[in-house]
Amino acid sequence: MRALREACAAVAARAQHVTIVQDAIPGYAAALASTVAHRRAADGSAGGRDPGPVSAAEREALATLWLTLDAINFGSGWFPTLRKRSGLSGYHTIAAAWSEHTADAGPWTPAELAGLAATDVATILGQDPGHELMALYARSLNDLGRRVAAEHGGSFAAVVDAAGGSAGRLATGLGEWACFADCSRYEGLRVPFLKRAQIAAADLHRAGAASFDDLNDLTMFADNLVPHVLRLDGVLRFAPDLVARIEREELIEHGSADEIEIRACAVHAVELLTAAAGPDEIAAAEIDQLLWERGQAPVYKASPRHRSRCTAY
């Protein structure tokens, strides 16, 4: 994760299209820390909800669900073109359909995942089988199934165990697989965002399929919603031409300088916010969750966010 933090700081220092509003950091950090403190108090512990112990079979099922779901936790650039369930966003439409199928049919086996076709995925998700995302989802799930079979004896829990209790090791390990790959190049600089690999670690821990002591080592999960919230809240400032393109709902090319700057500056801004809040007050992943939830509010949904068609987010 240090390599990602250093890369994002370097991108932020060179960025031409996105600026971090330094004067906004202290007050915004204090407000976030206060919100998180109240949430922790309501949860009854600093760690939030304790899912309690689970059996080996339950843990395998949970690991299977979250690794498969996070393997297809992308496509926001296509979400406006999906058939959405009433009242649900693109992500929640996909997540609900996938979770319901898994609950009805039982946990996936690696062989089943490796054999999925785009038409199978479309049927499960209630989407057009010709939609570009269905083939991308199938390809990601195929790779996941093959990897789990070949490298972890067919056990999804073994994927978690191979990280040795480290969320960071799990994220970096998953990031080497095609189904979780997320690394960009900016002026010769390697930027390993690992958005979905990191969120998989957080999801597995939250669900009780993993127990990590280094969750605070994770960064913000660089997508297109948290940067949007940070921009509207005055922590990030985008160049006028970039704002105009986003408001016209033009697609921003994945891997372009402006798209990388949006993601990297958001990651670095969250690092600055955690530092300003003070040691042990708030973690980057907590800020990410809080701002992602904030982004569901009508005021944020009323304004277009950037859209990129990619498998990163």
Order of alpha helices (4+ residues) and beta strands (2+ residues): alpha-beta-alpha-alpha-alpha-alpha-alpha-alpha-alpha-alpha-beta-beta-alpha-alpha-beta-alpha-alpha-alpha-alpha
